[in-house]
Amino acid sequence: MPEQDNAMDRNLALEAVRVTEAAALAASRRMGRGDERSLDLAAVEAMRSALRSHAEGEYLSPPRLSMTVGESRVMFGAGAAPDGAMALRVSGTAASPLEHVTVTWLPSGEVDAIIVGNEIGARRTGAVSAVAADLLAAPGAIRVGILGSGRNGWAQVWGLTGIRPISELLIYSPTDAHRTDFAERARNELGLDARAAGTAREAVERMDVVILCTTSRTPVMESDWVKEGAHVASIGAKSSGAHEAPPELLERMSRVVSDAPDEIASPLSDLANLPLLSLGALLAAPESSRLPCEVSLFLYSGLGAADAAFAQAVAASAP
């Protein structure tokens, strides 16, 4: 019987729906139909659409929740698209590729996919940050400097290739081998003019876009290294009590932007009494987004709508 056959097919499919990190990324390449640059663009556009829809009240995203047991902590983020498709992301604190799991549901309420792995989260972060850079950085090709050479740092560069041509990429991290390997990978996999910087200052000066993606809880650069009109993104610590960006940078701007302003308790912007604006709201009113001579600062927080939208895009592209 057709209905029974369909149900059986669906059950069999669900047995194979657990997608590991590597398999999920392989499937997500189909978002770009095999073209890596199209994949970057597709990821960024999925985040741009979700952020704008959330700001307009169409993409539901309740505040993130967390639970702490002893030294372990679990965080929950969820979102629901305008068509009724939903996703839930649960992340732990284990230093393992298996610390994250995301479940997506079709508008019908059926489970669509279960994605296991932390690479999806890093790529989502990179795509969201790229949306901010595209809105706030000066137009045209960009010179990029990044402090940090880990998984999240790589995802930041990956996302930026989906919005603008990158004319130069400089990477700095304390370990020479890490920044050298990062630069080589960027040249080989992304075709970028990339090299390791000898100092943090070298990686920041002259750059149009500066990415801070470190584990430091104290400033990793100085404000006067940043040129006028540059865009800075802080992916790591960003509170008033612990921050990788220097507070002096706030004196050079009139506002700060975040993807989820309400999710940051006591943000860095509080030190200068600056408003923390919603990236989604600026996307909905782009004419007010760019102040040409001002340094812009983006504080990444994490929005459930972005978690959901990225996972849904990957699930939709899976074979």
N, C-alpha and C positions, 0 to 999 in steps of 0.2 A: 504494500500500500504506500502511495507517495508520501503521506505525512509521516508514517513510521520510518520509511527509508530516510527521509530528511532528518528526522530526529536521531536516527542511528548514525548518519553521516556526521551530524553535529557533535554527538557524543564522542565519536572516534576522533574528530578534529580537536576536541577539547583535551583529549589525552596527550596531544602533541603540542598544545598551545603554550607550554612552559618554554619561554625563549631565554636562553642564556645570553650573557653579555655579548659574546661574539656573534651569535646568530641574530640577535636583535639589530646590531649595527649593520650586519650584512643585509638584512631585510630592509633597513631604513635607506640603504643606498638606492632602492627602487623609487624613493621619493623623487630622486633626481633622474630617474630612468637611466641609471648607469653613469651619469655625468656627475663627477664630484662637485663641480661648481654649482650645478643645478640643485644638488642635494643641500648645499649650504644655503642657497637662496630659499629653497622650500622650507627648511627649518626656521629660518629667520621670519619668513612670511607667516608661518603658523603661529609663532610667538607674537608677532605684530598684531595679527588679527585677534588673538585671544586677549591680549592686554587692552586693546581698544574696546572689544566687546565687554570685557569686565568693567571698564570705566563707564560704559554706557548702560550697565546694569543687565546685560543680556547673558553674560557668561558668569554663572554663579561660582563663588569661591569663598567658602567659610574660612574663618581664621584657622591657622594651623594649630594643632594640639600636640602636646608632648607628655610622655610618661617616663618617670625616672624610678628605677629599682636598683638600689645600691649604686654601683658605678656605671651601670648601663642606662642608656636613654634611647627611647624610641619616639620618632616624630611622625605625625600623620598629616598629609595634605590631600585635599580633594577638590574636584571641580566638575561642573556640569555644563556642557555646551548648550547653545540655544535649541538644538534639535533633540535634546534629551540624552545624548550620549554622556556617560560619566566615567570618571577615573579616580582611583584612590592610590596614593603612594605612601608606603611605609618605609622609613629608613632607620637603621640602627647605627651603632657607633663602632662596630667591629672593623678592624683594619683588613677587610676582605672584599673581594668583588661581589660577594653574595650578601652584602649588608642592606641592599635595597630590593624591594619588590613593588611592582605596580600592577594593578588590575584594572582593565578597562571593560566597560559594558556598552553594548549597542543601545540605541534608543528603545529597542524592544524590551530591554532589561536583561537580555542574555549576556553572559560573559563573552567578551570578544578575545581578550588576550591576557596572559600573565607574563610579565617581563621581569626577569631577575638579573640584576647587575647594576653597578654604579656608573657605568659609562653613559647610560641614558641621562642620568641626572647631570653629569658634567656637560654633556652636549646641550641640554636644555639651558643650563646656566650660560653657556657660551652664546647661544642664540638670543637669549633675552638681553644680555649685555651688548650684543651687536645691534639690536634694535635701538638701544639707548645711544650708542655711538653714531649710528646713522642719522638720528634725529638731532644730536647735540654737537657733533664734530663739524668742523669746517667742510664745505662741499669739496668733491673731487677726490683724487687719489690721496692716500694717507701714509704717513710714516708712523710706525708703531713701535713703542718700547714696552717691554713687559718685564716686571720683576716677579720671578717665580717660574719654575720650569717643571712643575708637576702635571698631573692629569688635567686639573682644572685650567692650568695655564695653556695647555695645548688646545683645549676646547674653546678658549677665548679667541685664539688666533684662527681656529677653524671657523668660528662664527663670523669673524670679521671679514673673511674671504667671501662671505655671502652677501656683503653689502657694498664693498668698495675695492678697487684695485689697491694693493699694498705695495708701495714703491720701495719701502725699506723696513726691515724688522730687526730690532736689536733685543737680545735676551740677556738678562742678568739674574743669576742666583749664586749663593755663596760657594757652591761646589762647581769647580771649573768643568769637570767632566759632564755634569748634568746640563749646563747651559750650552756646552759644545755639542752634545748629542741632540739637544732640542733644535739648535740651529741647523744641524745636518738633516734632521728629519723634516724640518720646514722646507728646506731646499729640495729634498728628494720627493716628498709627498705632496707638497702644495706649490712647488715651483717658485718659491719666494726668494728674494734677495735677502737672506737672513745670515746673521753672524752673532757670535757671542760677544757681549760687551765686557770690558775689563773691570768696570765699576758700575754701581747703580746709577751714578750721575750720568755717565756716558749713555746709558739706556734710556734716560729721561729727557735730557736736553735735546732740543730741536724737534722732538716728536710731536706729531699732531694728536695722537691718541696714546695715552699712558695707562697700562693695565697693572694694577696691584693685585697679585694673586698669591699671597704668602700666608704663612701660619703665624706671623709676628703679631704681637699685641701692642707694639710700639712703632712709631713712624719709621718707615724704611727708605724715605727720601726727604728732601727739603723742598719747601715751597718755591724758592727762587730758582730751582732747577727747571720748573715747568714754564714753558714759553706762553706768552699772551695768546689767548684764543684756543688753547689746547683743551682737550677733553680727557678727564681722568676718571677711571672706574675702579672702585674698591670692591673686590670680591671677598676678601677676608674680613678681619675684625673691623667693625665700623661703629662701635658705641662710643659714647663720650668718655668712658673709662678705659677703653682698650681699642686702639685704632692703628691701622697700618698707614693711613694718610696723615700728613702733618696738619694740626689745627690751624697753623698760619695760612694754609691754603684757603681757608674759609674767608679770609679778609679780602680775597680777590674775586668774590662772587656775591650775588644777591639772593641766591637760592640754591638748593640741593635737590636732586631728583632720585627717586627710588621706585622700583617696580611694586613694592608693597610697603608703603610708609608706615602703616599701622602695625606691621610685624616687627619693627625695630624698636626695642625698648631703649629709651634715652640715646637717640642717634647722635653721631658726631656733630651734626648740624646744630644741636642744642647749645654747643659751646659758644656759638656766635649768634644765637637766637635767630637763625635763618629758617625760613619755611622749608619743609621737606615735601616736595611736590610729587604727585603721582605720574609715573611715566605714561600710563594708559590715558590719563586725562590730557596730557600734552599731545599724545598721538591723536586724540579726538579734536584738538584745537592746535594744529601744527604751526599756525601763523604766529603763535606766541612762544614757540619753543627755543629758537636760536637767538642768542645775544652775541653778535659777532666778536666783540673785543673781550668778552668775559671768559674766564676759565670755567668750564663746567665740571661738575662732580656727580657721578652716579654711584649710589650705594646699593649694591645688590642684596636683596633680602630673601626672596623666594616666595612665589605666589602659587597657591594651589591650582589656579586656572592654567598657569603655564605648565605645571607638572602634568595636568590632565591633557592639555592640548598637544603637548609633545608626544606623550605616550599614545594618544589616539592617532596621531599622524604616523607613528612607527607601526602601530598595529594595522592601520589601514593599508600600509604599503607592503605588509608581509605576504609571502607567497600563499 
